[in-house]
Amino acid sequence: MRPFEPHLIPDFMLDILPYLSVTLGVTLTTVVFGCVLGGVIAYLKLFGNKLQRLLANAYTYSMRCTPSIILLFIVFYGLPKFLIEMFGYDINDFNRAFFVIITFTLLFAANISEIMRAAYIAVDRGQYEAAVSVGMSSWQAHYRIVFPQAAVIALPNFGNSLLNLLKEGSLAYTVGLVDLLGAGELIVARAYGASALEVYIAVGLIYYGIAIALEKICLHLEERFSPQKIVKV
Amino acid sequence: MELNYEFMADTFFKLFHALPVTLSITFVALLAATPIAFLLALARIKKIKYLQLPIKLYISLVRGVPMIVQILVIYSLLPSLLNYLFKELNISYNIFDLNTIWYAYIIFTLSTCAMLTEVFRSALQSIDQGQLEAGYSVGMSTWRIYLRIIIPQALVVALPSLCNITVSIIKNTSLVFMMAVKDITAVGKIAASYGYNYIEAYIDVFVVYIIICSVVQILFNVLEKSFGRFRQRVLSN
């Protein structure tokens, strides 16, 4: 058996770490687009007519049942072909990140729409009515009273989804994006498969570090914005 | 867009031949992980010393590291490690002849176990401590109280999470093609690359997964209704 060389792991981590910016960049872009699309879907679920509600729910359902990697392959192979044949527009030479962001936006939007819907419902209707009764417009009541409370309620689930997104994002290397795992794979390939274990452990440790940091941040935010704390201030 | 419908129909039925692989990984993972996870959950609840930290670390590792990285780490570790062990112990079995699905079983059991531990812990804790005391007061043993009173109630609480976990295992099994296991995704991939019919094949795979997950969710709904029956009975009395 080839000897296990743990002392190589820190070196590999340093080699791979610069690609954290790619992973985080893709993740953050996805979150921004995903929240916009998720917001629209949540709106349809809450206030849409029957058909719109049905479509929004069907969308969420099918995304929940789809392995990310399959959707990634469908977008990666299907979208360029679709655009060329329908509009004659060639996106084959686009950056791989483009396809990854589209895929994960679709997936993340489904999750986030469900979280947004649940959080909106969880805010007591009386809050809105009270706000309107003191002369706020409907928009003001939402913007100043309902949304901030819903955001606090949504925070734990949002953190969870974000963590999942970050982890699932590692699948992007299967379509050739050089993110954390992609960089690791390159190192493995360059050494013809030697020290694969050490490289993968290094990648795993980096992801673990991010996950722990993210969890800590979420806990801190939850505490900071918990209703008791805000009322006391 | 021109799709090759004939190919799609062919592949769609071919994919179902790979269904047992996907399902067997899911079932083995769930079945093997359940007893271990139950014990780990009990250890967490009873706050057994020296076990708290390792269990917490294990759960957070599984939660924090992407599934694909877990697969890559274990798949590059286990075969050579086992080979080394077998040589040391003079077992003449060639480990590289072993069907790679065994590694899939191991990996998915490990990750499922972590997820189940958390679910069982919160489900068991949701049951009022008074139930245990009531059981003692009528002279039942701890073992019996768990089997007859606490677990049936906790199971109803845990079922929705169990459903989510099952669906997520099924989704994650799509990654086993990395280990040369021929599951649904792998069969789709092979069919796709044969004639460059990527989109058709992956749309098929997409549909198959939606069908499987729907069936699983329907089954869990039925289970939830039948396990939860005692609740209505209690309420109506």
Interface residues (C-beta under 8 A of the other chain):
Chain A: M1 R2 S62 R64 C65 T66 P67 S68 I69 I70 L71 F73 I74 Y77 G78 K81 F82 E85 M86 L163 K167 E168 G169 S170 L171 L181 A196 L197 Y200 I201 V203 G204 Y207 Y208 I210 A211 I212 E215
Chain B: M1 E2 S60 L61 R63 G64 V65 P66 M67 I68 V69 Q70 L72 V73 S76 L77 S80 L81 N83 Y84 V167 K171 N172 S174 L175 T185 Y198 I199 Y202 I203 V205 F206 Y209 I210 I212 C213 S214
